[in-house]
Amino acid sequence: MKDKAYSRIINAWCMYDWANSAFATTIMAAVLPTFYAAVAGANLPGNTATVYWGYTSALALLIGALLAPVLGAVSDYLGAKKRFLTAFAIFGIFFTSLLVLVSTGDWLLASVLYVLGEIGFGGANVFYDSLLPHVARSEDIDYVSSKGYAMGYLGGGILLAVNIVMILFWEKLGLPSKEMASRFSFLSVGIWWAVFSIPILRVVPEPPVAARHGPRLNPLRAAFQRLGHTFGDLRRYRELSKFIIAFWLYNDGIGTIIKMATIYGTEIGIGQTDLIGALLLTQFVGIPFSLLFGKLAKPLGTKRSIYLALAVYTLICVAGYFMTKAWHFWVLAGMVGLVQGGSQALSRSLFGQMVPKAKSAEFFGFYDVSSKFAGIAGPALFALVGQITGTSRLSIISLIIFFVVGGLVLTRVNETEGIRVAREADAVSA
């Protein structure tokens, strides 16, 4: 009976990845960026729409990065991970759904709604990730994290496929225009996200609050005190600190490939249909291979499995330099699908094992900051190398440095010691 209840909690937790990945695929990656340029920013001159979209994305990342550690500390202090997850999910769902109102020339409205939706999406993810070490047993955490990513690939991929069909065949489906089909796809994300968030909110329990010593403080003041203590205690969590640096480096390379792949493909003459098709291929290849990496971590080890993924990413960068045809892009997209979910899932689970449970949301706030700032340095290097050399082919090659250096820093992480220190901290706070 206990195992049945445990499985139910795990499945409910994983379903949130299914729910919110619709935002990542349809809003962040596939539909909204092109809609912003072609419709919302249609009246803007030259490449102004592209520039404004870049500023919009950067602003959303920056706000989320600044909020994440503070919010994580507040939720740990109050024992309110699920309440914060609920509040941010509702916030994100509401403003994502309002994108249905964006029409020709409404670039400012689109930017504002996207920033607010991204704040909700990223904020909720901090608390979702922070629940992982509470819901999964230590021996299952790699597989559970991988299962979450697999569910995300499946859910996000299914809705993206539905939305692409709706946009491509809007006349046959009786929709008034292609623009309205895109706008309805934004609304579909809000509905999908809301409906499939219900299991985690109903089934997953709120983790217990760690024992408090001393007088009860204002939550915000307590949060900043906790953050101060955390920065001061980083020497105690040396292995965790080294892992954060390693993750920041190699995840920068992963994030840059995700963000820049379609732009690079367009530059070398690959058509939109092939680009979108390859994106869907990545989603669906990622489903079984995310689960496979979760299984692989037991015999091979979590760190060795991550090394394998980084080696494949390095090969992708080398192959990307020589890419000239659409089928090359399809092959590389499939290769990304082999390792993208697995590398990120195992990174999340390894981090979760080295985090003291009493500070899980706070530390996952720092983890989220690493993810967000990893969206800045990589694209900047990509752009700089392309500007200096006049070709993005060398930009692709330049990303190898993130995988090599990140992997080298990861070799310095003693995960056994990191887990031991985290368990000691849990014992003291119990």
N, C-alpha and C positions, 0 to 999 in steps of 0.2 A: 504493500500500500504506500509505503514511504517512497519507493522508487517511482511509482505511478505519479505521485504528487510532485516529485522532483522533475520528472520528465515534462509534466504539464507546465511547470514554472520555466524550464529551459526553453520549451517551444514558444511560450508566450513572450519570453525575452527576445528570442530570435525573430519573432514576427514583427518587432519594431523596425528591424533592418529592412524587412520586406516593405514596410509602410513608408519609411522616410527616404528610401533609395529612389523613389519616384521623383523626388525633388532633385536629387543629384543627377539623374539621367535626363529627364525632360526639361527641367528649369535651368540647371547649371551647365549642362554639356551640349544638348542637342537642339532644342527648339527655341528657347528664349533668346540665346545669343544671335541667331540668324534673324529672328523676328524683330529684335531690337534694331538691327542694322537696316533691314528691309522695310519695316513698317513704322515702329516707334520713332526711329531716327531718320525716316525717309526724307525729311525736309532739311536735314543738316548737310552742309557742304563737304565735299571730299571724303576724307577718312575720319571726320569728326565723330561719327557714331561709334566707330571702333575705339577711338580715344576715350570717349565718354564711358563706354562699356568697361574699358580697362580701369578707369578711375572708380567706377561703381563697384567692380569686383574687389579692388584693393581696399576701398573704404569698408565694405562689408567684412572682409577678413580682419582688418585692423580693429574694428569695434569688437568683433567676436573675440579676438585674441586678448584684448584688454579686459573684457568682462569675465572670461572663463575662470581664471584662478580665484578671483574674488567670490564669484557665485558658487564655485565649488567649495570654498572654505565656509561660506554661510550655510550651505546645505548640510555639510558635515556637522557643523555646530548645532544646527537645529534638528538634525535627523530628518531631513525633508527632501531626499533625493527624488522620490517619485512626485512630490508636489511641484518641485521645480521643473522636472521633466514635463509634467502635465501643462504647467503654465507656459513654458517655452514652446512646446508643441502646438498648443492652441494659438499662441501668438503667430508662429510661423505659418500654420494652416490658414489662418484668417487673411494674412497679407498676401500669401501665395494665391489664394482664391480670388482676391481682388484684382489680380493681373488680367482677369477676363475683361476688365473695363478698359484696358489699354488699347488705343487705336492709333491711326496714322498721326504722326507728329508728337505723340505723348511720351517722348523720351524721358522727360523729367519724372513723370508719374511712374514710368516703368522702373527707373533707377531707384526711386524712393521705395517702391513696393518690393523690389528685389532685395535691397539692403535690409529691410525689415524682415522679409521672409528668411533671408540667410541668417540673420541674428537668431531667429527662432529655431531654425534648423540646426545651426552649430551649437547654440546654447543647450538644446534638448539632448544633443549627442554627448555632451560632457556628462550628464547625469545618467544617460543610457549606458555609456561605457563604464561609468563608475559602479554600476550595479553588477558588472560581470564577476568580480571576485567574491561577491556576496551570493550570487545565484548558482555559480558553478563550483563543484568540488575541485580541489587542487589537481587531482589526477585527470579531470575532464576539461580543464580550462582551455587547452589548445583546441580541442575538438569543438567545444561550444562556441568559442570565438570564430572559428572557421565556418561553423554551421550558420552563424549569424551573417557572415559575409556572403555565403552561398545563397541564403534566403534573400539577401539584398540584391544580389545579381539577378535572381529569378524574378522577384517582384518588380524591380526597376526596369528590367528588360521587357517583361510582359506589357507593362503600361506604356513604355516607350514604343513598342511594336504597334500597339493599338492606336496610339496617337499619330504615328507615322502613316499608318493606313488611313486614318481619318483625314490627315492633311493631304495626302496624295490623291485620295479618291473622294474628295468632299462632294463633288457633284453627284456621284452615284449614291452617296449616303444621304442626299437631300439637304445638305448644309448650304447656307446662303452664299458663302465665299470661302476661299482658302484662308483668308485672314481670320474669319470666325472659327474655322476649324482649329487654327493655332490657339486662338483665345480660349476655346472650349478645352483644349488640352491642358492649359494652365489650371482651369477649374477642376479638371479630372484629377490633377495631382493633389489638390486640397482635399477632395472627397476621399481619394484612395488613402492618403496619409491619415486622415481622421478615422476612417472605418477600421483600418488595420492596426491602429494604435490601441484599440480597445482591449485586446488581450493582455498587454503588459500592464495597463492601468488597473485591470480587474484581478489579475492572477498573481503577479509578482509582488511579494510582500515588501514593505518598507524595511530596510535593514535597521537593526537596533542602534541606538545612539551610544557612543562610547561614554564611559563614566567621566563626569566632569569634576574637576577639583577647583575649589574657590567659588566666589560669588558669580551668579549668572550675569552676563554682560549684554549690552546691546548687540544684536547679531552682526551688524556691519562692523562695529568696533572689534568684536571678537574675531571676525573674519580677517581683518587686517593684522590683528595680533597673531593669529594662527599662521598667516602668510609670513610674517616676520620670523616666527619660530621656525617655520619650514625652511626659509632661506638660511637661517642660522644653523639648522640641523643637517644641511646638505652634506656636511662632512660625514655624518652618521650614515647617510644613505648614498655612499660613494658609488656603489655599483649601479644604483638607480640613476644617479646623475650622469654617469658615463653612458648608460644606455640612452638617456634622453638626447645626448649629443650625437651618438651614433644614429639614432632614429631621425633626428633633425636632418642629418646629412643625406642618408640614403633615401629617406622619404621625399626630400627635395627633388631628387632625380625622378622618383616615381611620379610625383605630382606634376612635374614639368612635362613628362611624356604624355600624361593624361590631358593636360591643358593645351599643349602645343601641337599634338599629333595631327589634328584636322587642318590647322593653319599650314603646317609644313606640307601636308598632302596636297592642299590647294595650290601652294606655291609651285610644286613640281608638276602640276597639271592633272591631278586625279579628280574625277568628277564627284559631285555631291552624293549621287546614289551609291557609289562605291564607298565613300567616306561614312555615310550613315549605316550602310550594310555592315561594314567592318566594325563599327561601334557596337552594333547588335551582336555580332559574332563574339566580340570580347566579353560582353555580358553573359552570353550563354555558355561559352567555354569556361568562364570563371566559376560557374556553379559546381560542376563535379571536381574541378581542380582545387577549389577552396577547401572542399571536404577532404580531398586526397592529401593536401598539405597538413590538415588537422590530424589525419591518421599517420602520416609520415613522421610527424614530430616525435611520436613515441619511440620507434626503433632508431631513428636517425638523430634525434635531439632537436630542440626548438632552434637553437642558434645555427646548427649545421643546415637545417632546412631553410633558414633565412639566407645563409651564404649561397645556397643553391639558387634561390630566387634572384639574388643580386648578380650572380654569374650570368643568368639568362638575360637580365636587364642589360648587362654590359654587352652581350652578344647582339641584343636588339639595337643598341646604339651603333655598333659597328655596321650591322646590316642596313640600318637606316641611312647611313652615309651613301650606300651604293643603290638605294631604292630609286627606280625609274618608272615602274609600271604599276598599274592598279593591283594586279595580283600580288605584287611584292607587299603592298600595303595590307592586303588581306592576310597574308602569311604572318606579318609582324603583329597585326592586331590579334591573331590567334595566339601568338607567342606571349603577348602581354596578358591575355586571358589565362594562360597557364599559371602565371606567377603573381599577378596583381593582388587578387583576393587573399591568396595564401600568405604572401609576405606581410600584408597589412594585418591579417587576422592573427598570425603568430607573433607579430610585434606587439599587438594589443594584449594578447594573453601573457607573453613574457613580462611585459610591463606590469600587468595586473597581479602577477605572482610576487613581484618585488615591492608592491605597494602595501603599506599598513592599512588594514580595512577601515580603521577609524578616520583615516584621511584620504579615502579612496576618491571622492569627488574632487577634493582639492588637488591631489596629484594628477588626476585625469584632466583637470583644468590646465595644468602645465603641459600635459601630453597634447591637449587640444591646441594650446598655443604653439607647440612645436609643429603640429600639422599645418596651422595657418601660416606661420612665418616661413614654412617650407614652400608655401605657394608664392613667395616673393623672390628669394635669391635665385632659384633655378631659372624661372622665366627671364629675370634680369640678365643672367649670364648668357642665356640663349639669345636674347636680343642684342646684347653687347657684341658677342662673337659674330653674329650675323651682320651687324652694322660695320664692324671693322673689316671683315673678310668679304662682305658682299654676297654671301651665300649661307643658307641655313644648314647646309650639309655639315659644315664644321661645327655649327651650334649643336647638332645632334651628338657628334663625337665628344664635344666638351662636357656633356653630361656624365661621361664615364667617371670623372673625378669624384662625383657625389657617391657613386656606388663603391668605388675602390676605397676612398678615405672612410666612408661610413662603415664599410666592412672591416677595415683595419681597427677602427675604434671599438667596434663590436667584439673583436677578439680580446680586447682588454677587459671586457665585462665578465665578472665572476658571478654568474646567476645564482649559484648555490649559496654564496655568501649574501647576496642581495635578498634572497628569500628568507634566509635565517634571520637577518636583521629585521625584516618586516614582521616575522612571526614573533620575535621578541617584543617589538613595539605593540603588537596586538595583545600579547599576554599582560603587559603593563597596564594597558588602557581597559582591560576587561573588568 
